[in-house]
Amino acid sequence: MKGVNVIGIGMIPFGKYPEKNIADLGWPAVKAAIKDANIDARRIEAVYSGTARGGAMVGQRIMGRIGLAGIPIVNVENACSSSSGALAQAVIAVGAGVYDIALVIGVEKLTKFGGGTLPLDEDDWEVKLGLSMPGLYAMRAQRYMHDFGVKPEQIAGISVKNRANGAKNPDAQMRKEVTVAEVLASRMIADPFTLLQCCPTGDGAAAIILASDKVARQYRSDPIAVRASHLTSGRFMSGFRDMTSPEITVRGAKETFEEAGLGPEDIDVAEVHDAFSVAELLYYEAFGFCPRGEGVGLLESGATKIGGRIPVNPSGGLLAKGHPVGATGAAQVVEIIKQLRGEAGPRQVEGAKVGMSHATGGGISGFDHGACSIHIFQR
């Protein structure tokens, strides 16, 4: 595999755009990435487009808007890992020498569902029994509190931290700081989760341009190297599943660190999949940022705040930036690249050289999660 680099990024602010269709959302992010890369758009050789709920041929619909259809376009659906899964395929293609320049798109329009939790597949037997994603994560939170003596107000601290970060991010859907009292006083969704501990649904798009080592510096003097790109799927388990340890992320993290030749101590900044407040605590532990059961201690020490030892979700994470499912993975990468370039403004992690993004998801019976994509980048 040859070297692969990020030379361009772009996104639109996440929010609710009921008057726009999915191509309307996608093409501005693509144009922003092309401009950022300082590239003639005709140099793009292939497109990998990720969406979970966008329907057929989304990549073609977006590229047709800007007159760049006709090249190979691959559409990827992998739940919340759709665009990060698309990125993993693009990294393979560029790294193998098939293309020198590839575009990755993540896009989603969830306002078409009218609000509430996203509909899951009715033929899934756990869904038939009433499973919803808030309910699933609430069970994880209850078990975590039981096993490790954690209080609801401690878990709510994740929402407080990430809303504070989101208030500094002009692309975030939620830009108001909150207190623990406000989090706990918001409407109950699935005990112990109140509304402010659940990621908002909405619309959004993000785009990334990759280039091989051979051509990257023709366009930017500061390309960001892809040190590792890992996509894995969950293992089917018909019996007991430990709800406090996300198996797919634990396994994926180990394999990603091995691929990069790095460890958790080398990560300067991370964007992880905090769809619900407790999830971020579980991922602290899954990535080895702290031992099992010590996620709250890491949070309360200030280590995961901007300025701490390992800042997590400086963008505001899914809890504040929003979670238009298929766009999330690409948007996480946009944040990490900004951090490594030193372009994150008031939420900048000083001296960040190595960053990680992590998107996992897919609520299906028998699996911890259906898919997980982890990427490590270095300047």
C-alpha positions in Angstrom: 0.0 0.0 0.0 1.2 3.5 -0.9 0.8 6.6 1.2 -2.6 8.3 1.3 -3.3 11.8 2.3 -6.2 14.2 3.0 -5.8 17.3 0.9 -9.3 18.8 1.0 -12.2 19.0 3.4 -15.6 20.7 3.4 -18.9 20.5 5.1 -22.2 22.4 5.6 -23.5 23.4 9.1 -25.5 20.5 10.5 -29.2 21.4 11.1 -32.6 21.1 9.7 -33.2 21.9 6.1 -36.7 20.7 5.3 -36.8 22.7 2.0 -33.7 21.1 0.6 -33.3 17.6 -1.0 -30.2 15.4 -0.4 -28.3 16.7 -3.5 -28.9 20.3 -2.3 -27.2 19.3 0.9 -24.3 17.4 -0.7 -22.9 19.6 -3.5 -21.9 22.6 -1.4 -19.8 20.4 0.8 -18.1 18.9 -2.3 -17.4 22.3 -3.7 -15.9 23.4 -0.4 -13.6 20.4 -0.3 -12.5 21.1 -4.0 -11.7 24.7 -3.1 -9.9 23.7 0.1 -7.7 21.2 -1.9 -6.9 23.9 -4.5 -7.6 21.3 -7.2 -9.1 21.3 -10.7 -12.3 19.2 -10.0 -11.7 17.3 -13.2 -8.7 15.6 -11.5 -11.1 13.7 -9.3 -10.9 10.1 -10.6 -13.5 8.4 -8.4 -16.2 9.1 -5.8 -17.2 7.1 -2.7 -20.5 8.4 -1.3 -21.9 7.3 2.1 -25.5 7.6 3.2 -27.7 5.5 5.4 -31.2 6.8 4.6 -30.7 8.8 1.4 -32.0 6.3 -1.2 -30.4 5.2 -4.4 -27.6 6.7 -6.4 -26.9 9.6 -4.0 -23.4 10.1 -5.3 -24.6 10.4 -8.9 -27.3 12.9 -7.9 -24.7 15.1 -6.1 -22.0 14.9 -8.7 -24.5 15.5 -11.5 -25.3 18.9 -9.9 -21.8 20.1 -10.4 -21.1 18.5 -13.8 -18.7 15.8 -12.5 -20.7 12.7 -13.1 -19.4 10.0 -15.5 -16.5 8.8 -13.4 -16.7 5.7 -11.1 -19.1 6.4 -8.2 -19.6 3.9 -5.4 -22.5 4.4 -3.0 -22.0 2.9 0.5 -24.6 2.1 3.2 -23.3 1.0 6.6 -25.6 2.7 9.1 -23.7 5.4 11.1 -20.4 4.2 9.5 -21.6 4.9 6.0 -19.3 7.8 5.1 -16.4 6.5 7.2 -16.9 3.2 5.5 -16.8 5.0 2.2 -13.6 6.6 3.3 -12.1 3.2 4.1 -12.8 2.0 0.5 -11.4 5.2 -1.0 -8.2 4.8 1.1 -7.8 1.2 -0.2 -8.2 2.4 -3.8 -5.8 5.2 -3.6 -3.3 3.2 -1.5 -3.4 0.4 -4.0 -2.5 2.8 -6.8 -5.9 2.5 -8.6 -6.5 6.3 -8.3 -4.3 9.2 -7.4 -7.3 11.4 -6.3 -10.6 10.3 -4.8 -13.5 12.1 -3.3 -15.5 10.9 -0.3 -19.0 12.3 0.5 -21.1 11.8 3.6 -24.7 13.1 3.4 -28.0 12.6 5.1 -31.5 14.2 5.3 -33.3 13.0 8.3 -35.9 15.7 8.5 -37.9 13.8 5.9 -38.9 11.4 8.8 -40.5 14.2 10.7 -38.6 13.8 14.0 -38.4 11.2 16.8 -36.2 8.1 16.8 -35.1 6.7 13.4 -37.2 3.8 12.2 -35.5 0.4 12.4 -36.1 -2.7 10.4 -39.4 -4.3 11.5 -38.2 -7.8 10.5 -35.5 -7.6 13.2 -36.6 -9.7 16.1 -35.2 -7.3 18.8 -37.0 -4.4 17.1 -40.2 -6.4 17.1 -39.8 -6.7 20.9 -39.7 -2.9 21.2 -36.0 -2.1 20.8 -35.1 1.5 20.0 -31.6 3.1 20.0 -32.3 5.3 23.0 -33.6 2.2 24.8 -30.6 0.1 23.9 -28.1 2.8 25.1 -30.2 3.3 28.2 -29.8 -0.3 29.1 -26.0 0.1 28.7 -26.1 3.1 30.9 -28.1 1.3 33.6 -25.7 -1.6 33.6 -22.7 0.7 33.7 -24.0 2.6 36.6 -24.8 -0.7 38.4 -21.4 -2.3 37.8 -19.2 0.8 38.5 -21.2 2.8 41.0 -21.7 5.7 38.6 -24.5 8.3 39.2 -26.8 9.8 36.5 -25.4 13.3 37.1 -21.9 12.0 36.3 -23.0 10.6 32.9 -24.7 13.9 32.2 -21.3 15.6 32.4 -20.6 14.3 28.9 -23.4 16.4 27.6 -22.2 19.4 29.4 -18.6 19.0 28.0 -19.8 18.4 24.5 -22.3 21.2 24.4 -19.6 23.6 25.6 -17.4 22.5 22.7 -20.3 22.7 20.3 -20.9 26.3 21.3 -17.5 27.1 19.8 -18.3 25.3 16.5 -20.1 27.3 13.8 -21.0 24.0 12.0 -22.7 22.5 15.1 -26.5 22.0 15.3 -26.6 22.8 19.0 -24.6 25.8 20.0 -25.8 26.6 23.6 -23.9 25.6 26.7 -25.8 23.7 29.4 -25.4 22.8 33.0 -25.8 19.4 34.7 -29.0 20.6 36.3 -30.4 21.6 32.8 -29.4 18.3 31.4 -31.1 16.3 34.1 -34.2 18.6 34.1 -34.8 18.1 30.3 -37.5 15.7 29.2 -37.0 12.0 30.0 -36.5 9.8 26.9 -35.3 6.4 28.2 -34.2 6.2 31.9 -31.6 7.5 32.7 -31.4 9.5 29.5 -33.0 12.9 29.3 -33.4 14.7 26.0 -30.1 16.6 26.3 -28.2 13.2 26.6 -29.5 12.1 23.2 -28.0 13.2 19.9 -30.3 15.4 17.8 -31.3 14.2 14.3 -31.1 16.6 11.4 -29.5 17.1 8.0 -25.9 17.6 6.9 -23.1 16.8 4.5 -19.3 16.6 4.6 -16.7 15.8 2.0 -13.0 14.7 1.9 -10.5 14.6 -0.9 -7.7 12.0 -0.8 -4.5 12.1 -2.8 -1.6 9.7 -3.2 1.9 10.6 -2.0 2.8 11.0 -5.7 0.5 14.0 -6.2 -0.5 15.3 -2.8 2.1 18.1 -2.5 1.1 19.4 -5.9 -2.0 20.8 -4.3 -1.1 21.4 -0.6 2.1 22.0 1.3 0.5 20.4 4.4 -1.3 17.2 3.4 -2.4 15.1 6.4 -1.3 11.5 6.2 -3.7 8.6 6.8 -1.8 6.4 9.2 -4.6 3.8 9.6 -8.0 3.1 8.0 -9.9 0.2 9.6 -13.4 -1.1 8.9 -14.8 -4.0 10.8 -18.3 -5.6 11.4 -19.8 -7.0 14.5 -19.7 -10.6 15.5 -23.0 -12.4 15.9 -23.6 -13.4 19.5 -26.7 -15.5 20.3 -26.3 -15.3 24.1 -25.0 -12.9 26.6 -23.5 -9.6 25.5 -21.6 -7.4 27.9 -23.4 -4.1 27.4 -20.6 -2.1 29.2 -17.9 -3.1 26.7 -18.5 -2.4 23.0 -16.8 -5.5 21.5 -16.6 -4.2 18.0 -14.8 -1.0 19.1 -12.5 -2.8 21.5 -11.5 -5.2 18.7 -11.3 -2.5 16.0 -9.2 -0.2 18.2 -6.6 -2.9 18.8 -6.4 -3.7 15.1 -6.2 0.0 14.1 -3.5 0.8 16.6 -1.5 -2.2 15.3 -2.0 -1.0 11.7 -0.7 2.5 12.6 2.1 1.3 14.8 0.7 3.6 17.5 -1.1 3.3 20.8 -3.8 5.2 22.7 -1.1 7.3 24.4 -0.1 8.7 21.0 -3.5 10.2 20.2 -3.7 13.9 20.7 -7.3 14.5 19.8 -10.3 12.1 19.1 -13.8 12.3 17.6 -15.8 9.3 18.9 -19.4 8.2 18.4 -21.2 9.8 21.3 -24.8 9.1 20.1 -25.8 9.1 23.7 -24.0 10.4 26.7 -22.8 7.1 28.2 -21.3 6.0 24.8 -18.4 8.4 25.2 -17.5 6.9 28.6 -17.6 3.4 27.1 -15.3 4.5 24.3 -12.8 6.1 26.6 -12.3 2.6 28.0 -12.6 0.8 24.6 -9.7 2.8 23.2 -7.5 2.4 26.3 -7.6 6.1 27.3 -8.4 4.7 30.8 -9.0 1.3 32.4 -12.5 -0.3 32.5 -14.9 1.4 34.8 -12.7 4.6 35.1 -14.3 6.6 32.3 -16.1 9.0 34.7 -12.8 9.6 36.6 -11.1 10.5 33.3 -14.0 12.9 32.4 -14.1 14.5 35.8 -10.3 15.0 35.8 -10.6 17.3 32.8 -8.4 15.1 30.7 -11.0 14.9 27.8 -11.7 18.6 27.7 -10.0 20.9 25.2 -6.7 21.6 26.9 -6.7 18.2 28.7 -4.5 15.2 28.1 -6.7 13.6 25.5 -9.4 16.0 24.2 -12.4 14.0 22.9 -15.1 15.5 20.6 -13.9 19.1 20.4 -16.4 19.6 17.6 -19.2 19.0 20.1 -19.6 15.4 19.1 -22.9 13.9 18.0 -24.5 15.3 21.1 -23.9 18.9 20.0 -22.7 18.9 16.4 -25.6 16.6 15.5 -26.0 13.2 13.9 -27.2 13.1 10.3 -26.3 9.5 10.2 -24.6 9.0 6.9 -22.7 12.3 7.2 -21.3 11.8 10.6 -18.2 9.8 9.9 -17.0 12.3 7.2 -17.7 15.2 9.5 -15.6 13.7 12.2 -12.7 13.5 9.8 -13.3 17.1 8.8 -12.9 18.1 12.4 -9.7 16.0 12.9 -8.1 17.5 9.8 -8.9 21.0 11.0 -7.4 20.2 14.4 -4.2 18.8 12.8 -3.9 21.9 10.6 -4.4 24.2 13.5 -7.6 25.6 11.9 -10.2 24.9 14.6 -10.3 28.4 16.1 -11.5 28.7 19.7 -11.8 24.9 20.0 -8.3 24.2 18.8 -6.3 21.5 20.6 -2.8 23.0 20.8 0.0 21.0 19.3 -2.2 18.3 17.9 -0.2 16.0 15.6 -2.1 12.7 15.7 -5.9 12.5 15.5 -8.5 9.7 15.5 -12.0 9.4 14.2 -14.5 6.7 15.2 -18.0 6.0 13.8 -19.9 2.9 14.8 -23.5 1.9 14.5 -26.3 -0.3 13.3 -28.9 -1.6 15.7 -29.5 -5.2 14.7 -30.2 -8.3 16.8 -27.3 -10.4 17.9 -24.7 -7.7 17.4 -23.0 -5.2 19.6 -23.0 -3.0 16.6 -23.2 -3.8 12.9 -20.2 -1.8 11.6 -17.3 0.3 13.0 -14.8 2.5 11.1 -11.7 3.9 12.8 -9.2 6.2 11.2 -5.9 7.7 12.4 -4.3 10.8 10.8 -1.0 12.5 11.3 0.5 15.8 10.2 
